[in-house]
Amino acid sequence: MLIETETRLIHQDGWTFRVRPPSDAGSHHPVLVMLHGWTGDENSMWIFSRRLPGAYWKIAPRGPINAPEGGFGWIASPPGHPVSLADYKPVVDRLLVQLDRWARDQSLDTRSFDLLGFSQGAFMVYALGLIYPERTRLLGALAAYLPARWVDGIDLKGIRRKRFYLAHGTQDEIIPVEKARETNQLLRTLGSDVTYCEAPIGHKLSAQCLDGLEDFFSQNALSPANKRDQPEKDPQ
């Protein structure tokens, strides 16, 4: 018997989430958190949903900031503007509190979950992965980059061997593709497992990279937590 797959809207402590239960009857249902970009909302990321595994609980929160142009965001700074990791930590902490409350209500285990973010939502993915690596597993970051200064002073053991999917447009008019290329190299240098896709497109996801995104999550979503998913231990 398949699980009901209609999305539903949840309002919780001033936050709004759109949630879809898994569509298969398997015994393992990981959670995928989908984070929209600047001026988006809880509906924006569902364009990717049908291409992602049905085993997931999919949850898309609405950012807590009202964007002047309409829609919502995560911090009061549009993508492309320099910000610090500390700027993201308060909203990351608030989001985790709400995700944990929702998970408890559903009797779900969210000691770790997978993430997919677009633009400012992808900066949230990087922030979550750096600040709370033990809470994250697969990380998809679209049309964004990881500022190199964010890793200064961070214990980087947590992201070694972490799996990332990055995608960027060579014609991106908001975030130059060079920044995404630098992020690809930085993460590899830090020991992360990176799949990188770029295509001749602007600030959006190409069909080619959407195929790659589907492959990335389909191949890894149900993989058990094993040595590849854990931080490396320091030699004794």
FENQUIGI-V469016 format. One record per helix or strand of 3 or more residues. SS is the DSSP state (A for helix, B for strand). FROM is the first residue (numbers start at 1). LEN is the number of residues. If there is no record, write none. Layout:
# FENQUIGI-V469016
[[SS;FROM;LEN] [SS;FROM;LEN]]
This chain:
# FENQUIGI-V469016
[[B;7;6] [B;15;6] [B;31;5] [A;44;4] [A;49;3] [B;57;5] [A;85;22] [B;113;6] [A;120;12] [A;133;3] [B;136;7] [A;148;4] [A;156;4] [B;163;7] [A;177;13] [B;193;7] [A;207;14] [A;227;3]]
